[in-house]
């Protein structure tokens, strides 16, 4: 299933009504990995199709302490 992230890879299908270049998931993987995340392909619900699982880090925002007003 991980081949779906290769550039220009297209799943063989008898129905080619939907055009594509095979670049979409490769581009997505590049963007996700550039942000420190991961992406993987998993079996779809009830074994039909494919589910794309994306994980991105969620860093904690910096803590700001109130400035001392000096009074």
N, C-alpha and C positions, 0 to 999 in steps of 0.2 A: 504493500500500500504506500510506502514512502516514496515510490517512484513518481507519484502524482506531483511531487514538489520539484522534479527535474524540469529544466527548461525544455520547452517544446514537446513534453510528454502529453499524449492524449490517450485516454482509455479507449480501447477498441470497442466500438458499438455498432450495431446494425442501423441505428437511427442517427443520421448525421444532419438532422434538420437544424441543430444548434451549432453554429460555427464557432470556432475558437482557435487560438494560436498555441495554446499550451503554455502560456506565460503567466497567467493570473496567479496561480498558487506559488510559483517560483518567486514572483515579485512580493507576494504577501510574506513568504518565509524570510526574504531579505529584510523587509521592514521590521518584522517581529523580532528577528534575531538582533538587528541593530539597536533595538530598545531593550535588549537583555532578556527577551522572552523565548519561548519554544512553541513549536507547532507540530502536530502529528495527526496522522490519519488513523481513525479507529472505525471498526464496523458500525454501521448504522443501527438504528433501533430495529429490533426483531430480525436482525441479520440482513436487512435490505439497505442498499446504498452505503454511503460513507459519511461519517461524522468527522468534521475537522475540529480538533481540540487546540485552543490557543491559551497559553499561559503567559501572563505579563507580570513583572514585578510591580509591587505597589509600595514604594518607599514611604516611610513616615515623614511628614513635613517637619522642617526644623522647628524647634521650640524657641519661642521668643519670650524673654523675661521682660516685664515692664521696666522701663528706665527709671532710675532713682531721680525724683524731681528735686532733691536737694533741700526740701523744706522740712 
